[in-house]
Structure formats: structure tokens, C-alpha cells
Amino acid sequence: RALDLITFLTAGEKEVRAWTVRRGTKAPQAAGVIHSDMERGFIRAEVIDWHKLVEAGGWAAAKEKGWVRTEGKDYVVQDGDVMLILFNV
């Protein structure tokens, strides 16, 4: 908190990874922390809070329950978000 940083997560079949950004960072800039191409070609992000993802038992179950949100370029990333970032370069 003293540094005004938050953590968001990305998850795949083989790996879950945490990324640190400044509080108030928008989704495209957060994607840019992962790779600059992701920021440049950002389309949208599918987002869920990690607590809800664990409660659902996985990404597919969370989508089935309607807990995964689609967010655009103006979305401000929240601490604990799990994001699937869609981009095209």
C-alpha cells in the first residue's frame, strides 16, 4: 500500500503468474506489463476476482455461472483480478 501497487493474475493450463502495477492502471497498460505487443493490440479482457474463481472451481465453471466479466480499454485493474487478455497485433 505504501508504494501504491496492486497485483493482478494471469492463469493458463501450465502456469499462474502474478503481475504488479500501480493502483489506477487501466487494462491496456496492465497488459503492456506482460508484453508491449499486448498493450498495442489490446481488444478486451475477461476478468474475475480470484476469490470468485476459486469458489467456482475453475475458469469454465466461473464462465458458466456468469461470474466472468468482459472489460474494455477504460477498465481500471483491481487488486486480485484474474485476467484473460485478448489482443491482436
Disulfide bonds with the S-S distance in Angstrom:
none
